[in-house]
Amino acid sequence: MSDEAGSASKKFRSHALIELALIIALGLYLLVAQEQVVGENLVFTVTGAALMALVTYWTLNTLRDGLEVIALRVRHARH
């Protein structure tokens, strides 16, 4: 069971690092977007929407991984 918890923990850490990188990328996009009018440049707007959707998906995925780590630790502590 410790292998499961270790594997889940490593997966969570890697997903959390990717999450951080995505949030930084979104922040940079928003800084650049301050000078843009929404819809003026369709490619820029679609890129931003896709980046926001990806960050949202990855955040939920990372939260699921975190809950899995917690559940495995709780299950291991009870046995």
C-alpha positions as a Markdown table, in Angstrom:
| # | Residue | x | y | z |
|---|---|---|---|---|
| 1 | Met | 0.0 | 0.0 | 0.0 |
| 2 | Ser | 2.9 | 2.4 | 0.6 |
| 3 | Asp | 3.8 | 2.0 | -3.1 |
| 4 | Glu | 0.3 | 3.3 | -4.0 |
| 5 | Ala | 0.7 | 6.3 | -1.7 |
| 6 | Gly | 4.2 | 7.0 | -3.0 |
| 7 | Ser | 3.1 | 6.7 | -6.6 |
| 8 | Ala | 0.0 | 8.9 | -6.0 |
| 9 | Ser | 2.2 | 11.4 | -4.1 |
| 10 | Lys | 4.7 | 11.7 | -6.9 |
| 11 | Lys | 1.9 | 12.0 | -9.5 |
| 12 | Phe | 0.4 | 14.8 | -7.3 |
| 13 | Arg | 3.7 | 16.7 | -7.1 |
| 14 | Ser | 4.3 | 16.5 | -10.8 |
| 15 | His | 0.7 | 17.7 | -11.5 |
| 16 | Ala | 1.1 | 20.5 | -9.0 |
| 17 | Leu | 4.3 | 21.7 | -10.7 |
| 18 | Ile | 2.5 | 21.7 | -14.1 |
| 19 | Glu | -0.4 | 23.5 | -12.4 |
| 20 | Leu | 2.0 | 26.2 | -11.2 |
| 21 | Ala | 3.5 | 26.6 | -14.7 |
| 22 | Leu | 0.0 | 26.9 | -16.2 |
| 23 | Ile | -1.1 | 29.5 | -13.7 |
| 24 | Ile | 2.1 | 31.5 | -14.5 |
| 25 | Ala | 1.4 | 31.2 | -18.2 |
| 26 | Leu | -2.2 | 32.4 | -17.6 |
| 27 | Gly | -0.9 | 35.3 | -15.5 |
| 28 | Leu | 1.5 | 36.3 | -18.3 |
| 29 | Tyr | -1.3 | 36.0 | -20.9 |
| 30 | Leu | -3.5 | 38.3 | -18.8 |
| 31 | Leu | -0.7 | 40.9 | -18.4 |
| 32 | Val | -0.3 | 41.0 | -22.2 |
| 33 | Ala | -4.1 | 41.0 | -22.7 |
| 34 | Gln | -4.5 | 44.3 | -20.8 |
| 35 | Glu | -3.6 | 46.1 | -24.0 |
| 36 | Gln | -6.0 | 44.0 | -26.1 |
| 37 | Val | -9.7 | 44.6 | -26.8 |
| 38 | Val | -11.7 | 41.4 | -26.4 |
| 39 | Gly | -12.5 | 40.0 | -29.8 |
| 40 | Glu | -10.3 | 42.4 | -31.7 |
| 41 | Asn | -7.8 | 39.6 | -32.4 |
| 42 | Leu | -9.6 | 36.3 | -32.8 |
| 43 | Val | -6.5 | 34.1 | -32.5 |
| 44 | Phe | -5.4 | 35.9 | -29.3 |
| 45 | Thr | -8.9 | 35.6 | -27.8 |
| 46 | Val | -9.3 | 31.9 | -28.6 |
| 47 | Thr | -5.8 | 31.3 | -27.2 |
| 48 | Gly | -6.8 | 32.9 | -24.0 |
| 49 | Ala | -10.0 | 31.0 | -23.8 |
| 50 | Ala | -8.2 | 27.7 | -24.5 |
| 51 | Leu | -5.6 | 28.5 | -21.8 |
| 52 | Met | -8.3 | 29.3 | -19.3 |
| 53 | Ala | -10.1 | 26.1 | -20.1 |
| 54 | Leu | -6.8 | 24.1 | -19.7 |
| 55 | Val | -6.0 | 25.7 | -16.4 |
| 56 | Thr | -9.5 | 24.9 | -15.1 |
| 57 | Tyr | -9.3 | 21.3 | -16.3 |
| 58 | Trp | -5.8 | 20.9 | -14.8 |
| 59 | Thr | -6.8 | 22.4 | -11.5 |
| 60 | Leu | -9.7 | 20.0 | -11.1 |
| 61 | Asn | -7.4 | 17.1 | -12.1 |
| 62 | Thr | -4.8 | 18.2 | -9.6 |
| 63 | Leu | -7.4 | 18.5 | -6.8 |
| 64 | Arg | -8.6 | 14.9 | -7.6 |
| 65 | Asp | -5.0 | 13.7 | -7.3 |
| 66 | Gly | -4.6 | 15.5 | -4.0 |
| 67 | Leu | -7.8 | 13.9 | -2.7 |
| 68 | Glu | -6.5 | 10.5 | -3.8 |
| 69 | Val | -3.3 | 11.1 | -1.8 |
| 70 | Ile | -5.3 | 12.0 | 1.3 |
| 71 | Ala | -7.6 | 9.0 | 0.9 |
| 72 | Leu | -4.6 | 6.6 | 0.6 |
| 73 | Arg | -2.9 | 8.1 | 3.6 |
| 74 | Val | -6.1 | 7.9 | 5.7 |
| 75 | Arg | -6.7 | 4.3 | 4.6 |
| 76 | His | -3.1 | 3.4 | 5.4 |
| 77 | Ala | -3.3 | 5.1 | 8.8 |
| 78 | Arg | -6.4 | 3.1 | 9.7 |
| 79 | His | -4.9 | -0.3 | 8.9 |
